[in-house]
């Protein structure tokens, strides 16, 4: 049923004090923070600071962290969390106190423990457990580094690194290693060092098997993932020979969360502070070659989409961020979402453009001066959006002009600073050669649209000028569908059957697959939907999205199973239509290209596909 799914991400695991019960996961033991959270109700705590008003199953109020007229601060008694849809602050009882009172976690823990009537104990066993995982990583690092630098099995890997221009000094400073192409070499070494197989699996160095476990990293150059406090939290492995995937990372573990990590931050933090700027690149080699050439304020996100955790990490050292990615981030929705997060956090963002078609590592190796100039010539993010569209579209073509508007107007509407937004409205008007006043009104309408409820997006009023772009409407409908599926009517059994490819956003695909598995399991046992059961043991990045959409306020009429099902069917149909329309646009372009080159046999085949899709669209 599901295409393109990495099933290892959805397999139930026996980890983190959790016990698999055959269908979902049940908490086996509760630590002090969980015990406190079970005794201190978040609604009662926040009510001590601001008056909360009931809104369906949740509570609402004007946000205590920023000034606003319309309440966008939501508190969920079921999830025991809060979220402001204005300033984006969110969290639990600990986060609230830390934000409101300016406390660190230890002070918040002590204050809430007192409120809950709990005497805190030094949880040595938990500390010892995590410390053991750090020790496993350190021993693994010794093994990997030895295999690369001293053992004959690492010879090819060492030669490859030298061919890429990596020096012995960089190999030492970054702790680069090599994992032999063997199923058990590391696991056997660690077992001999008195670590248990469960510890080796828990920290992500081995994968569970019938015989215990086998090495996760095999035949790969390894890069230790060290945080800003010099703790080794995991590893990244790059293939030495042709294989997929090119890179693999340690999975989410009790000591590693990819969404809050930046490669090279341990070596770059001092230089970032000194230069008052962080340069963000894609991969490990980009960082290593940059540092090697003397550019030591460079870190890697290990993927182009910035997360809230990574943005917060950067903000500890600087407010200035320059991005350098291989792909055109202007056309990538995931990258734009990350940029929005960084913008809302107050970062000043620029983009480094490499015109040679090479990545940062290749440019630095060829000529460090070119890299230095590219960094110095970085352009502000909104100027980059303008130049990117100028390269991809013809402003003299009305069709392209419409596409530019569809792409840039939703971005301009989300610029958080009024003065910056006004400046770029003027620039965009000049670029499009259009009336500035008319453009400003259009952007204001788009801005107001972004504040509409999901119901208003799906059911626009007749006669109202809905100028929102298809792309932003589609993104909102994807969110709406997930939000609906997270709010099934009471005692209503429903398991969706459409493919996860209906969603363009990968995060929503993952949530949807997990949701279908969960709904299927509870329908089989006639159990009621529970958001807490569903989201237990979720990775942090998925949990953040689930919480945000679960706290979204839906129309009261959707409590009816008939109305809810009709809404789900309607949104699903709209998304299917959007997919087909996008396919038709691509086919139309392919047909024109084939006609220009006289490939009539291909034209006939493409025309048939176009007709079939048109009929399918008409029947939806």
Buried (B, 14 or more C-beta within 10 A) or exposed (E): EBEEEEEEEBEBBBBBBBEBEEBBBEBEEEEBBEEBBEEBBBBEBBBEEBEBEEEEBBBBBBBBBEEBEEBBBBBBBEBBBBBBBBBBBBBBBBBBBBBBEEBEEEEBBEBBBEBBEBEEEEEEEBEEBBEBBEBBBEBBBBBBBBBBBEEEBBEBBBEBBEEBBBEEEBBEEBBBBBBBBBBBBBBEBBBEEEBEBBBBBBBBBBBBEEEBBBBBBBBBBBBBBBBBEEBBBBBBBBBBEEEEEEBBBBBBBBBBBBBBBBBBBBBBBEBBBEBEBBBBBBBBBBBBBBBBBEBBBBBBBBBBBBBBBBBEBBBEBBEBBBBBBBEBBBEBBBBBBBBBBBBBBEBBBBBBBBEEEBBBBBBBBEEBEBBBEBBEEBBBBBBBBBBBBEEBBEBEEEEBBEBBBBBBBBBBBBBEEEEBBEBBBEEBBEBBEBEBEEBBEBBEBBBEBBEBBBBBBBEBEEEEEBBBBEBBBBBBBBBBBBBBBBBBBEEBBBBBEBBBEBBBBEBBBBBBBBBBBBBEBBEEEEBEBEBEBBBBBBBBBBBBBBBBBBBBBBBEEBBEBEBBBEBBEBBBEBBBEBBBBEBBEEBEEBBEEBEEEEEEEBBEBBEEBBEEBEEBBEEE
